[in-house]
């Protein structure tokens, strides 16, 4: 079943100019659903990369530069059976809301986008988008925080403190706190996330202890080697991230399928790999991911 947008992309600017109050009204009226369905799994499409200045996909540095193209891809993806919702910044989610594609979907707000890709302050992951109170007031279903832990960067302490506060405040509202931790370091001026098993395990333990309660904490983790050992580091429900697609998509799908068999893994958060597949067929890529997460014939 495909969702028909209530307004067109061309209408969005006009609404913002003449009727900006429609955004708040639409959030208040939005049809919501439980966070997870009977199978306890989630497939979430991620669209928060542009707000960090990260527009590239594979060898195209400006792949996500066109907002109309991105929205069209998102509308296609979110309308597919088995897609539970979207992770995005306020600008993206407000557009999708006005387009009518967030009805009955999970909406996760991306909270800290201050660590702009390639900047000297990239590891300063300040909370520049949603706050926990904004997420609760708007009727969103949770918040996600990127939590890069660089032992050689003193700014990490502020990031950890802000993430801990967000975890606590989201839990007070009974909302998901999605923590995305990485051990990170600078190499030749670039921030690099350490994706070996031991570094990932250490990041899991640090992230799991953030906040005054872990009752509503979920993790968002990369697919790394020795994943069964890695996932033995936590009892927190975990969504695996898709990342920037590289190599043969079928190899990616195979690795996702194996990972989804692990008890703590409860689904996927995927953006570029589904929105910008090599063959351009967004619907087909999304349907494969939905089948892996929810089983064939996902609805």
Backbone as CSV, one residue per row, in Angstrom:
resi,resn,N_x,N_y,N_z,CA_x,CA_y,CA_z,C_x,C_y,C_z
1,UNK,0.858,-1.192,0.000,0.000,0.000,0.000,0.890,1.237,0.000
2,UNK,0.612,2.199,-0.853,1.403,3.417,-0.972,0.639,4.593,-0.394
3,UNK,1.340,5.399,0.392,0.727,6.592,0.975,0.689,7.711,-0.053
4,UNK,-0.475,8.336,-0.239,-0.600,9.459,-1.160,-0.353,10.757,-0.397
5,UNK,0.656,11.531,-0.797,0.935,12.789,-0.089,-0.278,13.698,-0.078
6,UNK,-0.509,14.369,1.071,-1.632,15.296,1.163,-1.302,16.624,0.493
7,UNK,-0.019,16.941,0.364,0.421,18.118,-0.380,1.606,17.698,-1.233
8,UNK,1.942,18.499,-2.227,3.073,18.191,-3.081,4.325,18.888,-2.564
9,UNK,5.481,18.440,-3.037,6.739,19.070,-2.645,6.716,20.559,-2.985
10,UNK,6.115,20.905,-4.115,6.063,22.308,-4.532,5.263,23.175,-3.562
11,UNK,4.362,22.561,-2.800,3.536,23.313,-1.856,4.257,23.642,-0.550
12,UNK,5.341,22.945,-0.257,5.927,23.032,1.079,6.396,24.438,1.438
13,UNK,7.088,25.094,0.521,7.559,26.449,0.813,6.393,27.408,1.011
14,UNK,5.366,27.269,0.190,4.193,28.141,0.310,3.532,27.970,1.670
15,UNK,3.435,26.734,2.143,2.864,26.494,3.468,3.724,27.150,4.536
16,UNK,5.032,27.016,4.403,5.943,27.590,5.392,5.846,29.120,5.411
17,UNK,5.591,29.714,4.256,5.468,31.170,4.173,4.135,31.645,4.749
18,UNK,3.046,31.027,4.357,1.712,31.536,4.656,1.033,30.873,5.856
19,UNK,1.361,29.602,6.116,0.671,28.872,7.176,1.643,28.045,8.012
20,UNK,2.674,28.632,8.571,3.646,27.833,9.327,3.014,27.110,10.516
21,UNK,1.883,27.642,10.996,1.214,26.999,12.120,0.696,25.613,11.764
22,UNK,0.592,25.314,10.467,0.108,23.991,10.063,1.050,22.881,10.507
23,UNK,2.312,23.207,10.694,3.256,22.160,11.095,2.933,21.681,12.510
24,UNK,2.780,22.612,13.447,2.440,22.222,14.817,1.094,21.520,14.871
25,UNK,0.131,22.020,14.091,-1.199,21.396,14.083,-1.131,19.968,13.542
26,UNK,-0.304,19.772,12.522,-0.186,18.437,11.927,0.484,17.458,12.884
27,UNK,1.488,17.941,13.646,2.098,17.053,14.639,1.076,16.665,15.701
28,UNK,0.283,17.618,16.139,-0.707,17.334,17.178,-1.760,16.342,16.706
29,UNK,-2.084,16.388,15.418,-3.143,15.537,14.875,-2.623,14.212,14.311
30,UNK,-1.312,14.041,14.260,-0.727,12.865,13.607,-1.172,11.565,14.271
31,UNK,-1.550,10.594,13.442,-1.891,9.264,13.946,-0.614,8.551,14.372
32,UNK,-0.591,8.081,15.619,0.591,7.401,16.150,0.346,5.902,16.269
33,UNK,1.403,5.174,16.544,1.351,3.720,16.672,2.285,3.313,17.813
34,UNK,2.181,2.080,18.289,3.176,1.625,19.270,4.575,1.644,18.665
35,UNK,5.585,1.776,19.519,6.950,1.816,19.027,7.285,0.569,18.215
36,UNK,6.969,-0.586,18.746,7.203,-1.838,18.021,5.904,-2.604,17.875
37,UNK,5.840,-3.418,16.846,4.678,-4.265,16.623,4.836,-5.613,17.304
38,UNK,4.007,-6.589,16.932,4.033,-7.901,17.593,5.372,-8.620,17.527
39,UNK,6.153,-8.391,16.466,7.429,-9.109,16.355,8.570,-8.424,17.103
40,UNK,8.306,-7.237,17.688,9.317,-6.563,18.480,10.493,-6.037,17.679
41,UNK,10.292,-5.797,16.371,11.385,-5.367,15.494,11.044,-4.040,14.819
42,UNK,12.091,-3.366,14.342,11.921,-2.066,13.698,12.796,-1.959,12.455
43,UNK,12.230,-1.394,11.411,12.997,-0.935,10.254,12.758,0.561,10.134
44,UNK,13.811,1.336,10.365,13.724,2.798,10.363,14.614,3.339,9.257
45,UNK,14.070,4.249,8.467,14.842,4.900,7.411,15.470,6.166,7.980
46,UNK,16.786,6.297,7.831,17.511,7.442,8.399,17.703,8.536,7.355
47,UNK,17.465,9.779,7.778,17.630,10.916,6.865,18.162,12.131,7.612
48,UNK,19.096,11.894,8.520,19.636,13.025,9.279,21.053,13.401,8.869
49,UNK,21.594,12.750,7.843,22.959,13.046,7.409,23.142,14.497,6.917
50,UNK,22.221,15.050,6.109,22.459,16.388,5.555,22.688,17.474,6.610
51,UNK,22.060,17.368,7.767,22.194,18.410,8.777,23.590,18.469,9.390
52,UNK,24.412,17.452,9.146,25.810,17.494,9.562,26.725,17.841,8.396
53,UNK,26.118,18.236,7.272,26.903,18.548,6.085,27.396,17.315,5.364
54,UNK,26.849,16.151,5.682,27.251,14.890,5.059,26.275,14.574,3.930
55,UNK,26.616,14.979,2.717,25.716,14.856,1.573,26.118,13.745,0.610
56,UNK,27.254,13.117,0.842,27.792,12.177,-0.131,27.254,10.772,0.002
57,UNK,27.194,10.094,-1.149,26.888,8.667,-1.218,27.855,8.063,-2.230
58,UNK,28.641,7.100,-1.768,29.677,6.497,-2.614,30.570,7.604,-3.206
59,UNK,30.674,7.701,-4.525,31.590,8.674,-5.129,30.902,9.972,-5.541
60,UNK,29.653,10.153,-5.138,28.914,11.384,-5.450,28.825,12.242,-4.193
61,UNK,29.653,13.287,-4.129,29.738,14.109,-2.922,28.487,14.935,-2.664
62,UNK,27.634,15.096,-3.672,26.433,15.920,-3.525,25.158,15.112,-3.755
63,UNK,25.207,13.814,-3.500,24.058,12.948,-3.789,22.792,13.383,-3.070
64,UNK,22.945,13.893,-1.843,21.772,14.245,-1.046,21.491,15.743,-1.061
65,UNK,22.074,16.469,-2.006,21.946,17.925,-2.023,20.551,18.397,-2.415
66,UNK,19.854,17.657,-3.265,18.522,18.057,-3.722,17.476,17.631,-2.712
67,UNK,16.812,18.600,-2.082,15.783,18.268,-1.102,14.569,17.620,-1.757
68,UNK,14.182,18.091,-2.938,13.014,17.487,-3.596,13.281,16.029,-3.951
69,UNK,14.494,15.731,-4.421,14.846,14.346,-4.744,14.887,13.487,-3.483
70,UNK,15.477,14.014,-2.418,15.551,13.261,-1.162,14.152,12.972,-0.625
71,UNK,13.270,13.976,-0.652,11.912,13.771,-0.155,11.160,12.736,-0.980
72,UNK,11.355,12.758,-2.296,10.702,11.765,-3.146,11.177,10.359,-2.796
73,UNK,12.486,10.218,-2.569,13.028,8.911,-2.201,12.498,8.471,-0.834
74,UNK,12.438,9.403,0.107,11.919,9.073,1.429,10.445,8.679,1.378
75,UNK,9.653,9.420,0.608,8.231,9.095,0.501,8.039,7.693,-0.067
76,UNK,8.857,7.334,-1.057,8.782,5.984,-1.617,9.162,4.952,-0.566
77,UNK,10.264,5.203,0.134,10.758,4.239,1.117,9.767,4.030,2.260
78,UNK,9.266,5.129,2.822,8.412,5.031,4.004,7.060,4.405,3.676
79,UNK,6.638,4.505,2.423,5.344,3.942,2.036,5.385,2.437,1.826
80,UNK,6.577,1.845,1.793,6.680,0.410,1.521,6.239,-0.413,2.738
81,UNK,5.622,-1.558,2.521,5.239,-2.424,3.646,6.455,-2.826,4.468
82,UNK,6.287,-2.833,5.770,7.360,-3.258,6.651,8.272,-2.153,7.114
83,UNK,8.119,-0.934,6.587,8.918,0.195,7.068,8.174,0.821,8.245
84,UNK,8.838,0.870,9.385,8.174,1.319,10.602,8.224,2.824,10.807
85,UNK,9.266,3.479,10.280,9.329,4.911,10.513,10.573,5.560,9.968
86,UNK,10.809,6.782,10.446,11.876,7.630,9.922,12.651,8.245,11.085
87,UNK,13.961,8.363,10.896,14.833,9.108,11.788,15.297,10.347,11.047
88,UNK,15.032,11.542,11.603,15.411,12.747,10.877,15.499,13.967,11.764
89,UNK,15.991,15.049,11.184,16.044,16.348,11.850,14.703,17.063,11.643
90,UNK,14.455,18.170,12.366,13.142,18.815,12.273,12.746,19.216,10.862
91,UNK,13.692,19.713,10.056,13.330,20.149,8.703,12.828,18.990,7.854
92,UNK,13.508,17.854,7.943,13.100,16.676,7.181,11.765,16.136,7.676
93,UNK,11.647,15.967,8.988,10.419,15.383,9.522,9.223,16.304,9.305
94,UNK,9.423,17.617,9.412,8.312,18.540,9.146,7.850,18.434,7.699
95,UNK,8.802,18.335,6.762,8.425,18.169,5.351,7.648,16.877,5.146
96,UNK,8.145,15.782,5.708,7.467,14.495,5.539,6.088,14.510,6.186
97,UNK,5.985,15.198,7.310,4.689,15.332,7.979,3.692,16.032,7.064
98,UNK,4.111,17.152,6.468,3.222,17.896,5.570,2.885,17.093,4.320
99,UNK,3.795,16.226,3.905,3.528,15.364,2.753,2.599,14.204,3.090
100,UNK,2.332,14.015,4.376,1.379,12.992,4.790,1.944,11.607,4.949
101,UNK,3.260,11.459,4.960,3.824,10.111,4.976,4.213,9.631,6.377
102,UNK,3.990,10.449,7.416,4.332,10.017,8.773,3.135,9.502,9.558
103,UNK,1.982,9.444,8.912,0.800,8.946,9.616,0.985,7.461,9.943
104,UNK,0.799,7.131,11.226,0.923,5.745,11.649,2.334,5.206,11.604
105,UNK,3.321,6.103,11.552,4.723,5.698,11.499,5.447,6.155,12.770
106,UNK,6.550,5.498,13.068,7.415,5.927,14.157,8.260,7.105,13.673
107,UNK,8.336,8.149,14.464,9.144,9.327,14.133,10.195,9.519,15.220
108,UNK,11.459,9.391,14.846,12.570,9.542,15.777,13.313,10.833,15.437
109,UNK,13.448,11.717,16.398,14.121,12.986,16.170,15.617,12.878,16.387
110,UNK,16.391,13.359,15.422,17.842,13.408,15.557,18.210,14.651,16.358
111,UNK,18.954,14.471,17.440,19.102,15.525,18.433,20.383,16.347,18.288
112,UNK,21.513,15.713,18.085,22.784,16.467,18.069,23.433,16.389,16.700
113,UNK,23.407,17.519,16.005,23.977,17.602,14.657,25.073,18.659,14.600
114,UNK,25.622,19.029,15.755,26.599,20.110,15.781,27.991,19.728,15.299
115,UNK,28.311,18.441,15.300,29.633,18.008,14.862,29.703,17.880,13.357
116,UNK,29.835,18.999,12.676,29.760,19.026,11.216,30.914,18.247,10.589
117,UNK,30.573,17.455,9.588,31.560,16.606,8.927,32.703,17.437,8.352
118,UNK,33.934,17.062,8.698,35.110,17.723,8.164,35.542,18.970,8.904
119,UNK,34.805,19.391,9.931,35.141,20.618,10.651,36.187,20.341,11.732
120,UNK,36.847,21.411,12.192,37.813,21.260,13.282,37.094,20.919,14.587
121,UNK,35.784,21.181,14.638,34.988,20.902,15.839,34.065,19.700,15.632
122,UNK,34.423,18.811,14.701,33.527,17.697,14.375,33.199,16.831,15.582
123,UNK,34.127,16.681,16.505,33.885,15.831,17.671,33.106,16.544,18.772
124,UNK,32.748,17.791,18.546,31.910,18.535,19.479,30.457,18.307,19.067
125,UNK,29.907,17.190,19.509,28.566,16.792,19.059,27.481,17.485,19.879
126,UNK,27.390,18.795,19.705,26.401,19.553,20.470,24.976,19.238,20.009
127,UNK,24.047,19.455,20.940,22.634,19.211,20.646,22.054,20.472,20.018
128,UNK,21.953,20.448,18.695,21.541,21.626,17.943,20.192,21.450,17.258
129,UNK,19.573,20.289,17.413,18.265,20.064,16.793,17.230,19.877,17.914
130,UNK,16.607,18.718,17.983,15.586,18.486,19.007,16.189,18.381,20.406
131,UNK,15.426,18.826,21.400,15.646,18.480,22.793,14.596,17.466,23.207
132,UNK,14.803,16.815,24.340,13.848,15.805,24.789,12.449,16.387,24.971
133,UNK,12.384,17.597,25.515,11.082,18.228,25.706,10.382,18.523,24.396
134,UNK,11.149,18.922,23.379,10.577,19.180,22.052,10.001,17.901,21.451
135,UNK,10.723,16.805,21.617,10.285,15.520,21.079,8.986,15.079,21.742
136,UNK,8.929,15.228,23.056,7.712,14.852,23.769,6.538,15.756,23.396
137,UNK,6.791,17.067,23.343,5.712,18.013,23.041,5.182,17.832,21.631
138,UNK,6.047,17.458,20.702,5.621,17.294,19.324,4.980,15.965,19.020
139,UNK,4.975,15.060,19.971,4.368,13.758,19.724,5.255,12.827,18.915
140,UNK,6.580,13.054,18.956,7.492,12.110,18.325,7.668,10.903,19.250
141,UNK,8.332,9.888,18.760,8.390,8.619,19.476,9.731,8.342,20.144
142,UNK,10.707,9.212,19.937,12.006,9.017,20.553,13.021,9.967,19.983
143,UNK,14.223,9.910,20.546,15.306,10.758,20.083,16.578,9.957,19.920
144,UNK,17.381,10.350,18.951,18.647,9.673,18.674,19.800,10.637,18.894
145,UNK,20.867,10.135,19.511,22.049,10.965,19.748,23.307,10.244,19.289
146,UNK,24.073,10.915,18.449,25.390,10.442,18.063,26.345,10.724,19.215
147,UNK,27.036,9.694,19.692,27.909,9.846,20.857,29.289,9.293,20.518
148,UNK,30.104,10.160,19.904,31.467,9.762,19.550,32.393,10.031,20.730
149,UNK,33.174,9.029,21.064,34.011,9.048,22.262,35.463,9.046,21.813
150,UNK,36.100,10.214,21.896,37.497,10.352,21.489,38.332,10.587,22.738
151,UNK,39.111,9.599,23.114,39.861,9.687,24.361,40.910,10.793,24.329
152,UNK,41.304,11.238,23.140,42.277,12.308,23.019,41.670,13.676,22.836
153,UNK,40.345,13.777,22.941,39.666,15.058,22.728,38.872,15.411,23.975
154,UNK,39.215,16.502,24.669,38.498,16.853,25.900,37.028,17.182,25.684
155,UNK,36.644,17.496,24.440,35.242,17.784,24.156,34.329,16.592,24.345
156,UNK,34.902,15.383,24.400,34.096,14.183,24.601,33.327,14.229,25.916
157,UNK,33.919,14.841,26.933,33.241,14.895,28.235,31.902,15.615,28.123
158,UNK,31.871,16.725,27.374,30.617,17.469,27.209,29.604,16.665,26.404
159,UNK,30.091,15.943,25.402,29.188,15.104,24.614,28.556,14.027,25.488
160,UNK,29.352,13.364,26.311,28.829,12.321,27.187,27.812,12.897,28.171
161,UNK,28.112,14.068,28.717,27.190,14.696,29.665,25.861,15.027,28.990
162,UNK,25.926,15.582,27.782,24.699,15.945,27.068,23.892,14.707,26.696
163,UNK,24.582,13.657,26.265,23.876,12.418,25.917,23.214,11.815,27.154
164,UNK,23.916,11.819,28.281,23.343,11.279,29.514,22.086,12.049,29.918
165,UNK,22.144,13.362,29.790,20.972,14.182,30.118,19.804,13.859,29.198
166,UNK,20.088,13.678,27.913,19.026,13.366,26.961,18.407,12.003,27.252
167,UNK,19.239,11.016,27.609,18.722,9.688,27.955,17.768,9.787,29.136
168,UNK,18.185,10.511,30.168,17.351,10.664,31.358,16.043,11.368,31.037
169,UNK,16.109,12.466,30.280,14.906,13.251,29.999,13.945,12.516,29.075
170,UNK,14.459,11.811,28.084,13.573,11.028,27.228,12.877,9.941,28.040
171,UNK,13.616,9.286,28.931,13.018,8.240,29.766,11.924,8.793,30.659
172,UNK,12.107,10.020,31.139,11.064,10.640,31.973,9.757,10.789,31.206
173,UNK,9.860,10.939,29.888,8.662,11.034,29.044,8.234,9.674,28.499
174,UNK,8.943,8.606,28.874,8.605,7.268,28.391,8.935,7.059,26.930
175,UNK,9.956,7.763,26.428,10.303,7.726,25.010,11.650,7.068,24.780
176,UNK,11.788,6.440,23.612,13.040,5.798,23.245,14.193,6.790,23.219
177,UNK,15.318,6.378,23.810,16.580,7.104,23.683,17.517,6.220,22.871
178,UNK,17.757,6.600,21.623,18.598,5.809,20.730,20.017,6.391,20.760
179,UNK,20.942,5.663,21.365,22.316,6.120,21.498,23.180,5.431,20.447
180,UNK,23.916,6.238,19.690,24.794,5.719,18.641,26.251,5.992,19.032
181,UNK,26.903,5.043,19.716,28.257,5.303,20.211,29.344,4.794,19.264
182,UNK,30.441,5.518,19.227,31.655,5.088,18.531,32.861,5.512,19.360
183,UNK,33.867,4.678,19.441,35.182,5.169,19.810,35.769,5.794,18.558
184,UNK,36.259,7.017,18.655,36.710,7.764,17.482,38.070,8.394,17.759
185,UNK,38.776,8.723,16.684,40.038,9.451,16.812,40.299,10.216,15.524
186,UNK,41.206,11.168,15.610,41.597,11.925,14.426,42.828,11.282,13.789
187,UNK,42.740,11.115,12.479,43.876,10.601,11.718,44.085,11.506,10.517
188,UNK,45.234,12.162,10.475,45.567,13.073,9.384,44.461,14.104,9.174
189,UNK,43.939,14.614,10.278,42.933,15.668,10.235,41.504,15.206,10.062
190,UNK,41.292,13.904,9.870,39.940,13.364,9.681,39.502,12.580,10.907
191,UNK,38.215,12.685,11.226,37.665,11.880,12.309,37.354,10.489,11.766
192,UNK,37.875,9.484,12.433,37.680,8.096,12.020,37.030,7.336,13.171
193,UNK,35.952,6.627,12.880,35.317,5.776,13.883,36.012,4.415,13.881
194,UNK,36.340,3.914,15.057,37.034,2.641,15.186,36.006,1.514,15.156
195,UNK,36.072,0.703,14.115,35.034,-0.303,13.876,35.514,-1.727,14.120
196,UNK,36.569,-1.884,14.906,36.987,-3.227,15.292,36.114,-3.704,16.452
197,UNK,36.009,-5.013,16.665,35.117,-5.521,17.714,35.401,-4.978,19.104
198,UNK,36.674,-4.928,19.502,36.977,-4.499,20.872,36.613,-3.038,21.109
199,UNK,36.852,-2.184,20.106,36.467,-0.777,20.245,34.949,-0.640,20.319
200,UNK,34.247,-1.421,19.523,32.782,-1.365,19.550,32.250,-1.841,20.893
201,UNK,32.833,-2.899,21.428,32.417,-3.388,22.742,32.627,-2.322,23.808
202,UNK,33.763,-1.664,23.788,34.032,-0.612,24.778,33.011,0.519,24.647
203,UNK,32.676,0.898,23.403,31.696,1.971,23.196,30.322,1.567,23.714
204,UNK,29.984,0.290,23.577,28.699,-0.210,24.073,28.607,-0.040,25.578
205,UNK,29.654,-0.424,26.281,29.622,-0.338,27.740,29.545,1.111,28.204
206,UNK,30.248,2.011,27.534,30.187,3.429,27.904,28.791,3.979,27.658
207,UNK,28.231,3.682,26.484,26.913,4.204,26.136,25.819,3.637,27.031
208,UNK,25.949,2.380,27.416,24.907,1.723,28.214,24.765,2.347,29.598
209,UNK,25.838,2.968,30.097,25.798,3.555,31.427,25.367,5.001,31.466
210,UNK,24.996,5.574,30.319,24.602,6.986,30.292,23.183,7.176,30.817
211,UNK,22.997,8.220,31.604,21.666,8.562,32.083,21.330,7.905,33.407
212,UNK,20.203,8.344,33.989,19.778,7.867,35.300,19.020,6.553,35.240
213,UNK,18.615,6.140,34.042,17.931,4.871,33.850,18.223,4.381,32.445
214,UNK,18.233,3.071,32.277,18.404,2.486,30.942,17.102,1.887,30.424
215,UNK,15.993,2.188,31.104,14.724,1.538,30.787,14.259,1.772,29.360
216,UNK,14.600,2.932,28.800,14.133,3.257,27.452,15.298,3.420,26.473
217,UNK,16.485,2.942,26.853,17.658,3.098,26.002,17.759,1.981,24.986
218,UNK,17.934,2.364,23.732,18.267,1.462,22.643,19.633,1.886,22.107
219,UNK,20.341,0.939,21.519,21.612,1.248,20.881,21.472,1.197,19.366
220,UNK,22.267,2.004,18.702,22.390,1.978,17.239,23.860,1.703,16.947
221,UNK,24.145,0.537,16.380,25.524,0.073,16.259,25.859,-0.347,14.835
222,UNK,27.133,-0.252,14.474,27.557,-0.714,13.150,27.644,-2.242,13.098
223,UNK,27.555,-2.769,11.889,27.802,-4.190,11.678,29.312,-4.371,11.567
224,UNK,29.897,-5.037,12.560,31.341,-5.225,12.595,31.662,-6.717,12.634
225,UNK,32.919,-7.042,12.516,33.335,-8.436,12.612,33.077,-8.973,14.015
226,UNK,32.929,-10.308,14.100,32.723,-10.993,15.375,31.515,-10.433,16.114
227,UNK,30.437,-10.203,15.358,29.276,-9.531,15.943,28.634,-10.316,17.094
228,UNK,28.591,-11.650,17.065,28.034,-12.337,18.240,28.759,-11.977,19.533
229,UNK,30.091,-11.883,19.501,30.838,-11.491,20.701,30.549,-10.041,21.058
230,UNK,30.450,-9.202,20.047,30.154,-7.790,20.292,28.796,-7.632,20.962
231,UNK,27.790,-8.318,20.447,26.443,-8.152,20.974,26.270,-8.803,22.344
232,UNK,27.197,-9.672,22.719,27.159,-10.248,24.061,27.496,-9.199,25.115
233,UNK,27.902,-8.013,24.677,28.262,-6.936,25.603,27.049,-6.191,26.142
234,UNK,25.849,-6.500,25.674,24.694,-5.705,26.104,23.415,-6.527,26.125
235,UNK,22.489,-6.090,26.975,21.118,-6.595,26.938,20.176,-5.554,26.348
236,UNK,20.708,-4.379,26.006,19.858,-3.324,25.457,19.428,-3.677,24.036
237,UNK,18.178,-3.405,23.690,17.755,-3.640,22.305,18.575,-2.787,21.356
238,UNK,18.957,-3.378,20.241,19.902,-2.738,19.339,19.392,-2.734,17.910
239,UNK,19.553,-1.593,17.249,19.294,-1.470,15.826,20.633,-1.300,15.128
240,UNK,20.839,-2.009,14.045,22.093,-1.952,13.309,22.003,-0.897,12.223
241,UNK,23.084,-0.150,12.039,23.066,0.918,11.043,23.592,0.418,9.707
242,UNK,23.040,0.999,8.655,23.409,0.571,7.310,24.674,1.229,6.798
243,UNK,24.880,2.503,7.129,26.077,3.199,6.685,26.045,3.565,5.214
244,UNK,27.175,4.104,4.739,27.326,4.470,3.329,27.564,3.192,2.532
245,UNK,26.685,2.863,1.575,26.798,1.578,0.879,28.084,1.464,0.078
246,UNK,28.770,0.357,0.277,30.002,0.084,-0.460,29.947,-1.362,-0.961
247,UNK,30.536,-1.619,-2.119,30.622,-2.985,-2.615,29.289,-3.524,-3.099
248,UNK,29.190,-4.839,-3.160,28.007,-5.523,-3.674,26.864,-5.438,-2.663
249,UNK,25.711,-4.874,-3.051,24.591,-4.773,-2.109,24.167,-6.128,-1.556
250,UNK,24.311,-7.187,-2.352,23.886,-8.511,-1.872,24.748,-8.967,-0.699
251,UNK,26.031,-8.586,-0.688,26.889,-8.904,0.458,26.405,-8.156,1.699
252,UNK,25.971,-6.908,1.500,25.431,-6.128,2.612,24.181,-6.780,3.171
253,UNK,23.267,-7.177,2.290,22.027,-7.803,2.736,22.319,-9.104,3.488
254,UNK,23.296,-9.860,3.018,23.645,-11.113,3.680,24.164,-10.861,5.088
255,UNK,25.009,-9.828,5.239,25.537,-9.514,6.578,24.432,-9.031,7.504
256,UNK,23.481,-8.253,6.977,22.350,-7.827,7.795,21.544,-9.034,8.253
257,UNK,21.271,-9.944,7.333,20.464,-11.109,7.662,21.076,-11.939,8.765
258,UNK,22.390,-12.158,8.708,23.062,-12.913,9.761,22.987,-12.185,11.098
259,UNK,23.185,-10.878,11.059,23.185,-10.094,12.292,21.813,-10.082,12.954
260,UNK,20.768,-10.096,12.165,19.412,-10.016,12.699,18.993,-11.275,13.445
261,UNK,19.783,-12.326,13.366,19.497,-13.544,14.119,19.933,-13.450,15.580
262,UNK,20.722,-12.429,15.921,21.221,-12.288,17.292,20.128,-11.718,18.201
263,UNK,19.994,-12.232,19.427,18.859,-11.868,20.292,18.690,-10.380,20.547
264,UNK,19.789,-9.657,20.803,19.657,-8.234,21.138,19.381,-7.364,19.921
265,UNK,19.627,-7.891,18.721,19.428,-7.107,17.502,17.949,-7.126,17.140
266,UNK,17.351,-5.946,17.105,15.914,-5.849,16.896,15.544,-5.087,15.635
267,UNK,16.495,-4.905,14.728,16.140,-4.274,13.466,17.271,-3.465,12.894
268,UNK,16.907,-2.607,11.946,17.877,-1.827,11.196,17.480,-0.355,11.176
269,UNK,18.492,0.514,11.175,18.322,1.927,10.838,19.205,2.169,9.623
270,UNK,18.585,2.393,8.477,19.343,2.478,7.226,18.903,3.704,6.453
271,UNK,19.877,4.449,5.952,19.582,5.623,5.156,20.049,5.482,3.730
272,UNK,21.305,5.830,3.495,21.825,5.910,2.132,21.770,4.592,1.381
273,UNK,21.979,3.480,2.068,21.975,2.186,1.391,20.617,1.853,0.782
274,UNK,19.545,2.381,1.375,18.204,2.138,0.841,17.718,3.275,-0.047
275,UNK,18.081,4.496,0.309,17.597,5.652,-0.447,18.358,5.857,-1.754
276,UNK,19.615,5.383,-1.806,20.452,5.578,-2.994,21.112,4.259,-3.401
277,UNK,20.311,3.232,-3.703,20.896,1.953,-4.120,21.581,2.102,-5.479
278,UNK,22.569,1.278,-5.773,23.301,1.418,-7.034,22.416,1.371,-8.271
279,UNK,21.341,0.562,-8.233,20.478,0.452,-9.408,19.361,1.487,-9.418
280,UNK,19.280,2.327,-8.376,18.283,3.385,-8.337,16.890,2.950,-7.923
281,UNK,16.682,1.664,-7.646,15.351,1.160,-7.316,15.159,1.175,-5.802
282,UNK,14.653,2.303,-5.294,14.484,2.472,-3.856,13.507,1.451,-3.298
283,UNK,12.384,1.267,-3.966,11.353,0.356,-3.466,11.885,-1.064,-3.325
284,UNK,12.642,-1.522,-4.303,13.172,-2.886,-4.255,14.164,-3.052,-3.109
285,UNK,15.038,-2.057,-2.918,16.016,-2.133,-1.823,15.311,-2.148,-0.471
286,UNK,14.299,-1.304,-0.317,13.560,-1.249,0.938,12.830,-2.563,1.190
287,UNK,12.254,-3.142,0.158,11.518,-4.388,0.329,12.430,-5.524,0.793
288,UNK,13.668,-5.536,0.303,14.618,-6.554,0.755,14.898,-6.371,2.248
289,UNK,15.172,-5.118,2.650,15.448,-4.850,4.061,14.248,-5.193,4.941
290,UNK,13.038,-4.859,4.484,11.830,-5.169,5.251,11.654,-6.674,5.410
291,UNK,11.968,-7.423,4.360,11.880,-8.871,4.442,12.864,-9.442,5.450
292,UNK,14.073,-8.857,5.503,15.060,-9.328,6.468,14.635,-9.028,7.912
293,UNK,14.069,-7.842,8.124,13.708,-7.430,9.474,12.428,-8.122,9.962
294,UNK,11.405,-8.110,9.111,10.087,-8.582,9.547,9.673,-9.920,8.941
295,UNK,10.492,-10.460,8.030,10.117,-11.681,7.344,9.480,-11.378,6.013
296,UNK,9.541,-12.330,5.111,8.960,-12.127,3.788,7.477,-11.841,3.903
297,UNK,7.006,-10.952,3.027,5.594,-10.554,3.065,5.308,-9.579,4.188
298,UNK,6.360,-8.858,4.625,6.180,-7.880,5.711,5.127,-6.858,5.343
299,UNK,4.319,-6.496,6.328,3.247,-5.527,6.093,3.183,-4.531,7.233
